[in-house]
Amino acid sequence: MAQWLRKRLADKDTRRIFLTILGGKLLGVGILIGVIKGVDWYFFSSAIAEEAAKVPEYINPINTMWTLIAAFLVFFMQAGFMCLEAGFARTRETVNILLEGIVDTCLCGILFWAFGFAFMFGAGNKFIGLQYFFLHGTPETYGATGVPILAYWLFQFAFADTCSTITSGAMVGRTSFVGDLLYSFGVSGFIYPIIGHWAWGPDGWLNTITPAAFHDFAGSTVVHTIGGFVALAGAIALGPRLGRKFKRDGGGMPPGHDMTIAAVGGVILWFGWYGFNPGSTLSAMDAAGCGRVAANTTLAACAGGLTAMFYIYPRNRVWDCGITVNGFLAGLVAITAPCYWVSPLGALLIGGSAGVFVVLGVDLLEWLRIDDPIGAVPVHGFCGVWGTLSLGLFATGQYGAPTPTGADNSAAALVQGLFYGGGWSQLKAQAIGSFSILAATFAVSLAMMFALKKVNLLRVSKEGELEGLDKHEHGGPAYPEVMGSVFGAGYSPREETQAAPSASKVATSSV
């Protein structure tokens, strides 16, 4: 090798080419080093670097990024809701569900910017906020959180969007698209933010209950109970889908058309809940609190899914996927209020109980002949109430509240439930808050839904429902190739109904 190299270098042309290449590479390295030095001098000299890195004292960058990441996770839950509802529903209303989720999100964003955020988080009185309309006059941060107001707005918008989307689950298959838009306007613009102000507003009246204030860490009441009982009002006003026979009449819940996307949608919601619950600390500095909330969220979901599956098995002698999905969602809903203040054992008991309650809730609606195709009312409404009350039972008395710089575990801030020696005061506050919000939500929502029904804007026509919402409202089905191959060019939803398994053979637990 050495001999070959000496021979090559002895050639004049070879030496010239080698030196040219070597010189070019050395020149390139020199230029690169010069550029690096120049950039370092220009952008990172001590004076300039100090100015660029300067952050206002009232802004907490770490907490801001934590809040934004949580907001993105909560927003992604919309994909989960769309998949879950579409999978549990029938083929002929899939496009309707997808578009309703998209448009509801767009509408909620505009309304929450215009006046929803003002009603909910602006200072005003004990019942409604009266500042920050169109986000005018907002401070740099929301309160003492250290989080910029627009980052906080984005996080809370994702919550508002979740509440409105919950409502649609019980109204699938027979609500006109205009009706969807109108009730979404009412929920996102008025019902959710005004009633939510009572618990989460800076001067909401539920914060002044004595001797213990009402607590709802991430929304078992404010998001899920409100969404669930608006859904119940809508299902009552609409009535059941055409041809729906209930168990006491010899029928049962029609099967969903695609359990694959339903189950995947449920797991997406579980993933998004890690923004919902841990993100509600608004403080990455409270590392122990964030970890505890995330662990409690996980354990409650696991317990809810398993207890629902095992509880329903003796009835049907099948391992039911649908009820298992709704079981872990019920556990997630229930742990949302108490997640910061309970132990892992408490989270298991709360989530496991929710897995039983969701089955009982489905049975109750079936007996009352209320058609809830997705199970929105038992999962969000009933288990939201249970989760809020459970805080008054299982709060350990060890934890106070998150702050921008960590946890406040001073004696005055600690939350203690009945089972841990705290007496009845916290449970009483939880009951007052939960049932006040439940009653107000249900009364206002029932009035709104029946008003829309009175002017024939809530429910689609009989012909439209028989034709299928996708074709009637949106111009075509979600699966045109499948529809054509199965039913041919003359496809009609009436034929789909005849071809589907008999509803009387389907267990009512499959929601």
C-alpha positions as CSV (number, residue, x, y, z in Angstrom):
1,M,0.0,0.0,0.0
2,A,2.8,2.4,1.0
3,Q,4.7,1.6,-2.2
4,W,1.6,2.2,-4.3
5,L,1.0,5.6,-2.6
6,R,4.6,6.7,-3.2
7,K,4.3,5.8,-6.8
8,R,1.1,7.7,-7.2
9,L,2.5,10.8,-5.5
10,A,5.6,10.8,-7.7
11,D,3.2,11.7,-10.6
12,K,3.0,15.5,-11.1
13,D,-0.7,15.5,-12.1
14,T,-1.7,13.3,-9.2
15,R,0.1,15.6,-6.8
16,R,-1.7,18.7,-8.2
17,I,-5.1,17.1,-8.0
18,F,-4.5,15.9,-4.4
19,L,-3.3,19.3,-3.2
20,T,-6.2,21.0,-4.9
21,I,-8.7,18.8,-3.1
22,L,-6.9,19.1,0.2
23,G,-6.7,22.8,-0.1
24,G,-10.4,23.1,-0.9
25,K,-11.4,21.0,2.1
26,L,-9.2,23.1,4.4
27,L,-10.6,26.3,3.0
28,G,-14.2,24.9,3.6
29,V,-13.4,24.0,7.2
30,G,-11.9,27.4,7.7
31,I,-15.0,29.2,6.3
32,L,-17.2,27.0,8.5
33,I,-15.3,27.8,11.6
34,G,-15.4,31.5,10.7
35,V,-19.2,31.4,10.3
36,I,-19.6,29.6,13.6
37,K,-17.5,32.2,15.4
38,G,-19.3,35.1,13.6
39,V,-22.7,33.8,14.6
40,D,-21.6,33.2,18.1
41,W,-20.2,36.8,18.3
42,Y,-23.3,38.4,16.7
43,F,-26.1,36.5,18.5
44,F,-24.6,35.2,21.7
45,S,-22.3,38.0,22.9
46,S,-23.0,38.6,26.6
47,A,-25.2,41.7,26.1
48,I,-27.2,40.4,23.3
49,A,-27.6,36.9,24.8
50,E,-28.9,38.4,28.0
51,E,-31.4,40.5,26.1
52,A,-32.6,37.5,24.0
53,A,-33.0,35.2,27.0
54,K,-34.7,37.7,29.2
55,V,-38.2,36.6,30.1
56,P,-40.7,38.7,32.0
57,E,-40.8,37.7,35.6
58,Y,-44.5,37.1,35.4
59,I,-44.2,34.5,32.6
60,N,-43.2,31.0,33.5
61,P,-41.8,29.4,30.3
62,I,-41.8,25.8,31.7
63,N,-45.4,26.0,32.9
64,T,-46.4,27.6,29.6
65,M,-45.0,24.8,27.5
66,W,-46.5,22.2,29.8
67,T,-49.9,23.9,29.4
68,L,-49.6,24.0,25.6
69,I,-48.6,20.4,25.3
70,A,-51.6,19.5,27.5
71,A,-53.8,21.6,25.3
72,F,-52.6,19.8,22.2
73,L,-53.4,16.4,23.9
74,V,-56.9,17.5,24.9
75,F,-57.5,18.8,21.4
76,F,-56.5,15.4,19.9
77,M,-59.3,13.9,21.9
78,Q,-61.6,15.2,19.2
79,A,-60.2,12.5,16.9
80,G,-61.0,10.0,19.6
81,F,-64.6,11.1,20.0
82,M,-65.1,11.0,16.2
83,C,-63.8,7.5,15.9
84,L,-65.6,6.3,19.0
85,E,-69.0,7.7,18.0
86,A,-68.7,6.6,14.3
87,G,-67.7,3.1,15.3
88,F,-70.6,2.6,17.8
89,A,-73.1,4.2,15.3
90,R,-74.5,2.7,12.1
91,T,-72.8,2.9,8.8
92,R,-75.3,5.4,7.3
93,E,-74.5,8.2,9.8
94,T,-70.7,8.1,9.8
95,V,-70.1,11.2,7.7
96,N,-72.6,13.1,9.8
97,I,-70.7,12.2,13.0
98,L,-67.3,13.2,11.5
99,L,-68.5,16.5,10.1
100,E,-70.4,17.3,13.3
101,G,-67.1,16.9,15.3
102,I,-65.2,19.1,12.9
103,V,-67.7,21.9,12.6
104,D,-68.4,21.8,16.4
105,T,-64.7,22.4,17.0
106,C,-64.6,25.3,14.5
107,L,-67.7,26.9,16.0
108,C,-66.6,26.4,19.6
109,G,-63.2,28.1,18.8
110,I,-64.9,31.3,17.5
111,L,-67.5,31.4,20.3
112,F,-65.0,30.8,23.0
113,W,-62.9,33.6,21.6
114,A,-65.8,36.0,21.3
115,F,-67.6,35.6,24.6
116,G,-67.3,32.0,26.1
117,F,-64.0,32.6,27.8
118,A,-65.3,35.9,29.1
119,F,-68.4,34.3,30.6
120,M,-66.3,31.6,32.2
121,F,-63.1,33.1,33.3
122,G,-63.7,36.8,33.4
123,A,-64.3,38.5,36.7
124,G,-67.9,39.6,37.2
125,N,-70.2,38.1,39.8
126,K,-70.8,34.8,41.4
127,F,-72.8,33.5,38.4
128,I,-71.2,34.9,35.2
129,G,-68.0,36.6,34.0
130,L,-68.2,40.0,32.5
131,Q,-64.8,40.9,31.1
132,Y,-62.4,39.7,28.3
133,F,-64.9,39.7,25.5
134,F,-63.1,39.0,22.2
135,L,-60.1,38.6,24.5
136,H,-59.9,42.4,24.8
137,G,-58.4,43.8,28.0
138,T,-56.7,40.6,29.0
139,P,-53.6,40.6,31.2
140,E,-50.4,39.0,30.2
141,T,-51.1,35.9,32.2
142,Y,-54.2,34.4,33.7
143,G,-54.1,35.2,37.4
144,A,-51.0,34.0,39.2
145,T,-50.5,31.0,37.0
146,G,-47.5,32.4,35.1
147,V,-49.1,31.1,31.9
148,P,-49.8,33.6,29.1
149,I,-53.4,34.3,28.6
150,L,-53.5,33.0,25.0
151,A,-51.9,29.7,26.1
152,Y,-54.5,29.4,28.9
153,W,-57.3,30.3,26.4
154,L,-56.2,27.5,24.1
155,F,-56.1,25.0,26.9
156,Q,-59.6,26.0,28.1
157,F,-61.0,26.0,24.5
158,A,-60.0,22.4,24.2
159,F,-62.0,21.6,27.3
160,A,-65.1,23.6,26.0
161,D,-64.9,21.7,22.8
162,T,-64.9,18.4,24.7
163,C,-68.0,19.3,26.5
164,S,-70.0,20.1,23.4
165,T,-68.8,17.0,21.6
166,I,-69.9,14.7,24.5
167,T,-73.5,15.9,23.8
168,S,-73.6,14.6,20.3
169,G,-73.1,11.0,21.4
170,A,-76.6,10.5,22.7
171,M,-78.2,12.3,19.7
172,V,-76.6,10.3,16.9
173,G,-78.7,9.1,14.0
174,R,-81.7,11.4,14.1
175,T,-80.5,14.9,14.7
176,S,-80.6,17.3,11.7
177,F,-77.3,19.0,10.9
178,V,-78.9,22.4,11.5
179,G,-80.0,21.2,14.9
180,D,-76.4,20.1,15.6
181,L,-75.2,23.6,14.9
182,L,-77.8,25.3,17.0
183,Y,-77.5,23.2,20.1
184,S,-73.7,23.4,19.8
185,F,-74.0,27.2,19.7
186,G,-76.0,27.1,22.9
187,V,-73.7,24.6,24.7
188,S,-70.3,26.2,23.7
189,G,-71.4,29.8,23.9
190,F,-73.6,29.9,26.9
191,I,-74.4,26.7,28.9
192,Y,-70.9,25.4,29.4
193,P,-69.1,28.7,30.1
194,I,-71.8,30.4,32.3
195,I,-72.5,27.3,34.5
196,G,-68.8,26.4,34.5
197,H,-68.0,29.9,35.9
198,W,-69.7,28.8,39.1
199,A,-66.9,26.4,39.8
200,W,-63.9,27.6,37.9
201,G,-64.5,31.3,37.5
202,P,-62.3,33.6,39.7
203,D,-65.4,34.6,41.7
204,G,-67.7,31.7,41.2
205,W,-70.1,31.0,44.0
206,L,-69.1,27.3,44.5
207,N,-65.7,28.5,45.6
208,T,-67.2,30.2,48.6
209,I,-69.0,27.2,50.2
210,T,-68.0,26.9,53.8
211,P,-66.4,25.3,55.7
212,A,-65.0,23.4,52.6
213,A,-65.1,24.8,49.1
214,F,-66.2,22.8,46.1
215,H,-63.4,21.1,44.2
216,D,-63.3,19.8,40.6
217,F,-59.7,19.4,39.6
218,A,-60.1,18.7,35.8
219,G,-63.8,18.6,35.1
220,S,-65.9,15.6,36.2
221,T,-68.6,18.1,36.9
222,V,-67.7,21.2,34.8
223,V,-67.0,19.2,31.6
224,H,-68.5,15.8,31.9
225,T,-71.6,16.2,34.0
226,I,-72.6,19.3,31.9
227,G,-71.9,17.4,28.6
228,G,-73.7,14.3,29.8
229,F,-76.8,16.0,31.0
230,V,-77.1,18.2,27.9
231,A,-76.9,14.9,26.1
232,L,-79.7,13.4,28.2
233,A,-81.9,16.4,27.5
234,G,-81.3,16.0,23.8
235,A,-82.0,12.3,23.8
236,I,-85.3,12.9,25.6
237,A,-86.4,15.7,23.3
238,L,-85.5,13.7,20.2
239,G,-87.0,10.4,21.2
240,P,-85.5,7.1,20.0
241,R,-84.4,6.3,16.4
242,L,-87.0,4.9,14.1
243,G,-87.3,1.2,14.6
244,R,-85.5,1.2,17.9
245,K,-86.9,-1.5,20.2
246,F,-85.8,-1.5,23.8
247,K,-85.1,-4.6,25.9
248,R,-88.4,-4.5,27.8
249,D,-90.2,-4.5,24.5
250,G,-88.2,-7.5,23.2
251,G,-85.4,-5.7,21.5
252,G,-82.0,-4.2,22.4
253,M,-79.3,-1.8,21.3
254,P,-78.4,-2.2,17.6
255,P,-74.8,-3.1,17.1
256,G,-72.2,-0.5,16.1
257,H,-70.9,-0.8,12.6
258,D,-67.1,-0.9,13.3
259,M,-65.7,-1.9,16.7
260,T,-62.2,-1.4,15.3
261,I,-62.4,2.3,15.0
262,A,-64.6,2.5,18.2
263,A,-62.0,0.8,20.3
264,V,-59.1,2.8,18.8
265,G,-61.1,6.0,19.4
266,G,-61.5,5.0,23.0
267,V,-57.8,4.5,23.5
268,I,-57.1,7.8,21.8
269,L,-59.4,9.4,24.4
270,W,-57.4,7.7,27.1
271,F,-54.2,9.1,25.7
272,G,-55.7,12.6,25.5
273,W,-56.7,12.3,29.1
274,Y,-53.1,12.7,30.0
275,G,-53.4,16.3,28.9
276,F,-56.9,16.6,30.5
277,N,-55.8,15.6,34.0
278,P,-52.1,16.2,34.5
279,G,-52.3,19.3,32.4
280,S,-54.8,20.8,34.8
281,T,-52.0,21.4,37.3
282,L,-50.9,24.2,34.9
283,S,-47.6,23.7,36.6
284,A,-44.7,21.5,35.5
285,M,-43.0,22.6,38.6
286,D,-45.3,20.5,40.6
287,A,-43.6,17.3,39.5
288,A,-44.9,15.1,42.2
289,G,-48.5,16.3,41.7
290,C,-48.3,15.7,37.9
291,G,-46.9,12.2,38.4
292,R,-49.6,11.4,41.0
293,V,-52.4,12.6,38.7
294,A,-51.1,10.7,35.7
295,A,-50.8,7.4,37.7
296,N,-54.2,7.8,39.3
297,T,-55.7,8.5,35.8
298,T,-54.2,5.3,34.5
299,L,-55.3,3.1,37.5
300,A,-58.8,4.4,37.4
301,A,-59.1,3.6,33.7
302,C,-57.7,0.1,34.1
303,A,-60.0,-0.7,37.0
304,G,-63.1,0.7,35.1
305,G,-62.4,-1.3,32.0
306,L,-61.9,-4.6,33.9
307,T,-64.9,-4.2,36.3
308,A,-67.3,-3.4,33.4
309,M,-66.1,-6.4,31.4
310,F,-66.4,-8.8,34.3
311,Y,-69.6,-7.4,35.6
312,I,-71.4,-7.9,32.3
313,Y,-70.0,-11.3,31.6
314,P,-72.5,-13.4,33.7
315,R,-75.4,-11.8,31.8
316,N,-74.2,-12.4,28.2
317,R,-71.5,-15.1,28.6
318,V,-69.4,-13.1,26.1
319,W,-66.4,-10.8,26.7
320,D,-68.0,-7.5,25.5
321,C,-65.6,-5.1,23.8
322,G,-68.1,-2.2,23.7
323,I,-68.8,-2.2,27.3
324,T,-65.1,-2.6,28.2
325,V,-64.3,0.6,26.2
326,N,-67.1,2.5,27.9
327,G,-65.9,1.0,31.2
328,F,-62.4,2.5,31.0
329,L,-63.9,5.8,29.8
330,A,-66.2,5.8,32.8
331,G,-63.1,5.3,35.1
332,L,-61.4,8.2,33.3
333,V,-64.4,10.5,33.8
334,A,-64.8,9.6,37.5
335,I,-61.1,10.2,38.4
336,T,-61.1,13.6,36.6
337,A,-62.4,15.5,39.7
338,P,-60.4,13.8,42.5
339,C,-57.2,12.8,40.7
340,Y,-55.0,15.3,42.5
341,W,-56.2,14.5,46.0
342,V,-56.5,10.7,46.2
343,S,-54.1,7.9,46.5
344,P,-53.6,5.1,43.9
345,L,-55.8,2.8,46.0
346,G,-58.5,5.4,46.0
347,A,-58.1,5.8,42.2
348,L,-58.6,2.0,41.8
349,L,-61.8,2.0,43.9
350,I,-63.2,5.1,42.2
351,G,-62.5,3.8,38.6
352,G,-63.7,0.3,39.5
353,S,-67.0,1.6,40.9
354,A,-67.5,3.6,37.7
355,G,-67.1,0.5,35.6
356,V,-70.1,-1.0,37.4
357,F,-72.1,2.3,37.4
358,V,-71.8,2.7,33.7
359,V,-73.4,-0.7,33.1
360,L,-76.2,0.1,35.6
361,G,-76.6,3.5,33.8
362,V,-77.0,1.8,30.4
363,D,-79.6,-0.5,31.9
364,L,-81.5,2.4,33.4
365,L,-81.7,4.3,30.1
366,E,-82.8,1.1,28.3
367,W,-85.6,0.6,30.9
368,L,-86.7,4.3,30.6
369,R,-86.7,3.8,26.7
370,I,-84.1,6.6,26.2
371,D,-82.0,6.0,23.1
372,D,-78.3,6.8,23.7
373,P,-76.4,5.1,20.9
374,I,-72.9,5.8,22.3
375,G,-73.5,5.7,26.0
376,A,-72.7,9.4,26.6
377,V,-75.1,9.8,29.5
378,P,-73.9,6.9,31.6
379,V,-70.3,7.5,30.9
380,H,-70.1,11.2,31.2
381,G,-73.3,12.2,33.1
382,F,-73.7,9.5,35.7
383,C,-70.0,8.8,36.2
384,G,-69.2,12.5,36.3
385,V,-71.5,12.8,39.3
386,W,-69.9,9.8,41.0
387,G,-66.4,11.1,40.4
388,T,-67.3,14.5,41.9
389,L,-68.8,12.9,45.0
390,S,-65.9,10.5,45.4
391,L,-63.6,13.3,46.1
392,G,-65.5,14.0,49.3
393,L,-65.0,10.3,50.3
394,F,-61.4,9.4,49.2
395,A,-59.4,12.7,49.4
396,T,-56.5,11.7,51.7
397,G,-55.9,15.0,53.4
398,Q,-52.2,14.9,52.3
399,Y,-52.4,17.3,49.3
400,G,-53.4,20.9,48.8
401,A,-53.3,22.5,45.4
402,P,-50.8,23.1,42.6
403,T,-49.2,26.5,42.3
404,P,-46.9,28.0,39.6
405,T,-43.8,27.0,41.7
406,G,-45.0,23.6,43.2
407,A,-47.6,22.2,45.5
408,D,-49.2,24.2,48.3
409,N,-49.6,21.6,51.1
410,S,-50.2,24.0,53.9
411,A,-52.7,22.9,56.4
412,A,-55.3,25.4,55.2
413,A,-55.1,24.1,51.6
414,L,-55.4,20.3,52.3
415,V,-58.4,18.5,51.0
416,Q,-59.7,15.6,53.2
417,G,-62.6,13.2,52.6
418,L,-64.9,11.3,54.8
419,F,-63.0,8.0,54.7
420,Y,-59.8,9.7,55.8
421,G,-61.2,11.5,58.9
422,G,-62.3,14.7,57.2
423,G,-65.9,14.5,58.2
424,W,-68.9,15.4,56.0
425,S,-68.0,18.9,55.1
426,Q,-66.1,18.1,51.8
427,L,-68.7,15.6,50.7
428,K,-71.4,18.1,51.4
429,A,-69.7,20.8,49.3
430,Q,-69.2,18.2,46.5
431,A,-72.9,17.3,46.6
432,I,-74.0,20.9,46.5
433,G,-71.8,21.7,43.5
434,S,-72.5,18.6,41.5
435,F,-76.3,18.7,41.9
436,S,-76.6,22.4,41.4
437,I,-74.7,22.2,38.1
438,L,-76.6,19.1,37.1
439,A,-80.0,20.6,37.8
440,A,-79.2,23.9,36.1
441,T,-77.7,22.2,33.1
442,F,-80.5,19.8,32.6
443,A,-83.3,22.4,33.0
444,V,-81.7,24.9,30.6
445,S,-80.8,22.2,28.1
446,L,-84.2,20.6,28.2
447,A,-85.8,24.0,27.4
448,M,-83.3,24.6,24.6
449,M,-83.9,21.2,23.0
450,F,-87.7,21.3,23.2
451,A,-87.6,24.9,21.7
452,L,-85.6,23.6,18.8
453,K,-88.0,20.6,18.5
454,K,-91.0,23.0,18.6
455,V,-89.8,24.8,15.5
456,N,-88.8,21.6,13.7
457,L,-85.1,22.2,13.7
458,L,-83.9,19.5,16.0
459,R,-84.8,16.2,14.4
460,V,-84.3,15.3,10.7
461,S,-87.4,14.3,8.8
462,K,-88.7,10.7,8.8
463,E,-87.7,10.4,5.1
464,G,-84.2,11.8,5.9
465,E,-83.7,9.3,8.7
466,L,-84.8,6.4,6.6
467,E,-82.6,7.5,3.8
468,G,-79.7,7.9,6.2
469,L,-78.1,11.1,7.4
470,D,-75.0,10.8,5.3
471,K,-76.9,10.7,2.0
472,H,-79.7,13.0,3.1
473,E,-77.7,15.7,4.8
474,H,-74.2,15.3,3.2
475,G,-74.7,13.9,-0.3
476,G,-73.3,10.4,0.1
477,P,-72.2,7.5,2.4
478,A,-68.8,7.2,4.1
479,Y,-68.2,3.9,2.3
480,P,-69.6,4.2,-1.2
481,E,-67.6,1.3,-2.6
482,V,-68.7,-1.0,0.2
483,M,-72.3,0.1,-0.1
484,G,-72.2,-0.5,-3.9
485,S,-70.6,-4.0,-3.6
486,V,-73.0,-5.1,-0.9
487,F,-76.3,-3.5,-1.9
488,G,-75.7,-2.5,-5.5
489,A,-76.6,0.7,-7.2
490,G,-80.1,0.7,-5.7
491,Y,-78.8,0.8,-2.1
492,S,-81.3,1.9,0.5
493,P,-80.9,2.1,4.3
494,R,-84.1,0.2,4.5
495,E,-82.3,-2.8,3.0
496,E,-79.4,-2.2,5.4
497,T,-81.8,-2.4,8.3
498,Q,-83.2,-5.7,7.0
499,A,-79.7,-7.1,6.4
500,A,-78.4,-6.2,9.8
501,P,-78.5,-8.7,12.8
502,S,-81.8,-8.6,14.7
503,A,-81.6,-6.0,17.4
504,S,-83.4,-8.4,19.8
505,K,-80.3,-10.7,19.7
506,V,-77.9,-7.9,20.7
507,A,-77.0,-7.3,24.3
508,T,-78.0,-4.0,25.7
509,S,-74.5,-3.6,27.2
510,S,-72.9,-3.1,23.8
511,V,-73.1,0.7,23.7
